[in-house]
Amino acid sequence: MKNLTKLLLAGTAIAGCNAYANVPTQSYTVNSNVIANAKGNTAGLDFTKFNLSLGTLQSVKITLFSDFNTTISVENLSRNSVSTITGTAGSLLTMTVPTLTQTLTSSGSHVFSEAKFDGVSNFAGTSGGVFTFSGAPFSSTMSYVDLPTLALFSGVGNLHASLVGTSNSSVIGTSGNTRSLVQPMFDAYGSVTYTYALLVPEPENYAMLTAGLGLLGVALRRRKTP
């Protein structure tokens, strides 16, 4: 009887382990607020935390987005030669929470072909021009599975992430006499995808677990019967 009891206990334990094997993962995504002009803005991004009642969080995937709308204005001031003017602009977003730092770089360039100075420095006419980048979104995606980050993004309420936006630019004209104006404009927003496991026993393994416990109960009752 002792050996039978041991076998039943072992079988029940195995069934219990198998009941949670091959658990499928699920995921959902939350979006942050949008910062219209990220340069010099200190508002930061807020993300809704993972709902722990759904299951066990396994990974956090963060995507940063930025729509790049910077404008470059140029004027060839040379009265002696035409000018090919190359304007380049870029931005850098840095998002920080206690367990990680993630960055996103956006950039673009445009080439102007301007005639000799037309006498009016207004970024227009035959010697001036204006170009605005299309606003096509740039993105940066990273996944995290370390326990401190999973814990940080779990619970009730929102997680606040600090955000810093900086810009850079250069304007170079072949005539050597160029007036320029760069107006940085780029927004910032993000999303977080939570992937988690929901511990639900598979039906057939749950049945095996129940049957094993039933057999164990019968064996114990018989053992007590004189």
C-alpha positions as CSV (number, residue, x, y, z in Angstrom):
1,M,0.0,0.0,0.0
2,K,2.9,2.4,0.7
3,N,4.3,1.8,-2.7
4,L,0.9,2.4,-4.3
5,T,0.5,5.7,-2.3
6,K,4.0,6.8,-3.5
7,L,3.1,6.1,-7.1
8,L,-0.2,7.9,-6.9
9,L,1.5,11.0,-5.3
10,A,4.2,11.0,-8.0
11,G,1.7,10.7,-10.7
12,T,-0.4,13.5,-9.3
13,A,2.6,15.7,-9.0
14,I,3.6,15.1,-12.6
15,A,0.0,15.8,-13.8
16,G,0.1,19.0,-11.7
17,C,3.3,20.1,-13.5
18,N,2.0,19.2,-16.9
19,A,-1.2,21.1,-16.2
20,Y,0.7,24.4,-16.6
21,A,3.0,23.3,-19.3
22,N,3.0,25.0,-22.7
23,V,1.0,27.9,-21.5
24,P,0.3,30.3,-24.4
25,T,1.3,33.9,-24.1
26,Q,-1.0,36.9,-24.8
27,S,-0.2,40.5,-25.2
28,Y,-1.8,44.0,-25.3
29,T,-0.5,47.5,-26.1
30,V,-1.0,50.8,-24.3
31,N,-0.2,54.2,-25.8
32,S,1.3,57.2,-24.1
33,N,0.4,60.9,-24.3
34,V,1.7,63.0,-27.2
35,I,4.2,65.8,-26.7
36,A,3.6,68.2,-29.6
37,N,7.0,69.9,-29.6
38,A,9.6,67.8,-27.8
39,K,12.5,70.2,-27.9
40,G,12.9,71.7,-24.5
41,N,9.6,70.1,-23.2
42,T,9.9,68.5,-19.8
43,A,6.4,67.0,-19.5
44,G,7.5,63.4,-20.1
45,L,5.6,60.4,-21.2
46,D,3.1,58.4,-19.2
47,F,2.3,54.7,-19.7
48,T,-0.5,52.6,-18.1
49,K,1.1,49.8,-16.0
50,F,0.5,46.1,-16.6
51,N,-2.5,44.7,-14.9
52,L,-1.2,41.9,-12.6
53,S,-4.5,40.2,-12.4
54,L,-4.2,39.1,-16.0
55,G,-1.2,36.8,-15.4
56,T,2.6,36.8,-15.2
57,L,4.4,39.5,-17.2
58,Q,7.2,38.1,-19.4
59,S,8.4,41.0,-21.5
60,V,8.0,44.7,-22.1
61,K,8.4,46.1,-25.6
62,I,8.8,49.9,-25.8
63,T,8.5,51.8,-29.0
64,L,9.3,55.5,-29.3
65,F,7.9,57.6,-32.2
66,S,8.7,61.0,-33.5
67,D,7.2,62.9,-36.5
68,F,9.9,65.1,-37.9
69,N,8.7,68.4,-39.2
70,T,11.7,70.7,-39.0
71,T,11.9,73.6,-41.4
72,I,15.1,74.9,-43.1
73,S,15.1,78.4,-44.8
74,V,18.0,79.6,-46.9
75,E,19.1,82.6,-48.8
76,N,22.1,82.9,-51.1
77,L,23.6,86.4,-50.4
78,S,26.3,86.2,-53.0
79,R,25.9,88.7,-55.9
80,N,28.7,86.9,-57.9
81,S,27.8,83.3,-58.0
82,V,24.9,80.8,-57.8
83,S,25.0,78.5,-54.8
84,T,24.2,74.9,-54.0
85,I,23.1,74.9,-50.4
86,T,22.9,71.7,-48.3
87,G,20.7,71.8,-45.2
88,T,20.8,69.0,-42.6
89,A,18.7,68.8,-39.5
90,G,18.3,66.2,-36.8
91,S,16.8,65.5,-33.4
92,L,17.5,63.2,-30.5
93,L,14.9,61.9,-28.0
94,T,16.1,60.3,-24.8
95,M,13.5,58.6,-22.6
96,T,14.5,57.5,-19.1
97,V,13.0,55.4,-16.3
98,P,14.8,54.0,-13.3
99,T,15.8,50.8,-15.0
100,L,16.5,51.8,-18.6
101,T,17.3,54.6,-21.1
102,Q,16.0,54.4,-24.7
103,T,16.8,56.9,-27.5
104,L,15.5,57.8,-30.9
105,T,17.4,59.7,-33.6
106,S,15.6,61.5,-36.5
107,S,17.3,63.3,-39.3
108,G,17.0,64.5,-42.8
109,S,18.8,66.7,-45.4
110,H,17.8,68.8,-48.4
111,V,19.7,70.4,-51.3
112,F,18.8,73.9,-52.5
113,S,19.9,75.3,-55.9
114,E,19.8,79.1,-55.6
115,A,20.5,81.9,-58.1
116,K,22.7,85.0,-57.3
117,F,21.2,87.2,-54.7
118,D,18.1,88.9,-55.9
119,G,18.4,91.9,-53.6
120,V,15.8,90.8,-51.0
121,S,16.8,88.6,-48.1
122,N,13.5,87.0,-47.4
123,F,14.1,83.2,-48.0
124,A,12.1,83.5,-51.2
125,G,12.4,84.8,-54.8
126,T,15.2,83.5,-57.0
127,S,17.9,83.3,-54.4
128,G,16.0,81.9,-51.4
129,G,13.9,78.8,-50.5
130,V,12.2,77.0,-47.7
131,F,11.9,73.3,-47.1
132,T,9.9,71.4,-44.4
133,F,10.5,67.8,-43.8
134,S,7.4,65.6,-44.5
135,G,6.8,64.5,-40.9
136,A,7.3,60.8,-41.7
137,P,7.5,59.0,-38.4
138,F,10.8,57.7,-37.1
139,S,10.7,54.9,-34.4
140,S,12.9,53.0,-32.1
141,T,11.8,49.6,-30.5
142,M,13.5,47.7,-27.7
143,S,12.3,44.7,-25.7
144,Y,13.1,44.1,-22.0
145,V,12.8,40.9,-19.9
146,D,14.9,41.8,-16.8
147,L,13.0,41.5,-13.5
148,P,13.5,45.1,-12.4
149,T,11.9,46.5,-15.6
150,L,9.1,44.0,-15.4
151,A,8.4,45.0,-11.8
152,L,8.6,48.7,-12.7
153,F,6.0,48.4,-15.4
154,S,3.6,46.3,-13.2
155,G,0.9,47.4,-10.9
156,V,-1.7,50.1,-10.6
157,G,-1.7,53.5,-12.3
158,N,0.8,55.0,-14.7
159,L,4.6,54.9,-15.0
160,H,6.1,58.3,-15.7
161,A,9.1,58.4,-18.0
162,S,11.2,61.5,-18.3
163,L,11.9,62.7,-21.9
164,V,14.6,65.1,-23.2
165,G,14.5,66.4,-26.8
166,T,17.5,68.1,-28.5
167,S,18.2,69.2,-32.0
168,N,21.1,69.8,-34.3
169,S,21.6,71.3,-37.8
170,S,24.0,72.6,-40.4
171,V,23.6,74.7,-43.5
172,I,26.5,74.9,-46.0
173,G,26.5,76.9,-49.3
174,T,29.0,76.7,-52.1
175,S,29.0,80.4,-52.6
176,G,30.3,80.9,-49.1
177,N,27.7,83.6,-48.3
178,T,24.5,82.0,-47.0
179,R,21.9,83.2,-44.6
180,S,19.8,80.4,-43.0
181,L,17.2,79.7,-40.4
182,V,16.4,76.3,-39.0
183,Q,13.2,75.8,-37.0
184,P,13.2,72.5,-35.1
185,M,9.8,70.8,-34.9
186,F,9.4,67.2,-33.8
187,D,6.9,65.5,-31.5
188,A,7.2,62.5,-29.3
189,Y,5.0,59.7,-28.2
190,G,5.3,56.0,-27.4
191,S,3.7,52.6,-26.9
192,V,4.3,49.7,-24.6
193,T,3.4,46.1,-25.5
194,Y,3.0,43.7,-22.5
195,T,3.4,40.0,-23.2
196,Y,2.2,37.7,-20.4
197,A,1.3,34.2,-19.6
198,L,-2.1,33.3,-18.2
199,L,-1.8,30.2,-15.9
200,V,-4.8,28.2,-17.1
201,P,-4.5,24.3,-16.7
202,E,-5.1,22.4,-19.9
203,P,-8.4,20.4,-19.7
204,E,-6.9,17.0,-20.2
205,N,-4.2,17.6,-17.6
206,Y,-6.7,19.0,-15.2
207,A,-8.8,15.9,-15.5
208,M,-5.7,13.7,-14.8
209,L,-4.9,15.8,-11.8
210,T,-8.5,15.4,-10.5
211,A,-8.5,11.6,-11.2
212,G,-5.1,11.2,-9.4
213,L,-6.4,13.0,-6.3
214,G,-9.5,10.8,-6.4
215,L,-7.5,7.6,-6.5
216,L,-5.3,8.8,-3.7
217,G,-8.3,9.4,-1.6
218,V,-9.7,5.9,-2.3
219,A,-6.4,4.3,-1.4
220,L,-6.1,6.2,1.8
221,R,-9.7,5.2,2.9
222,R,-9.0,1.5,2.1
223,R,-5.8,1.7,4.2
224,K,-7.8,3.0,7.2
225,T,-10.4,0.2,6.8
226,P,-9.7,-2.7,9.2
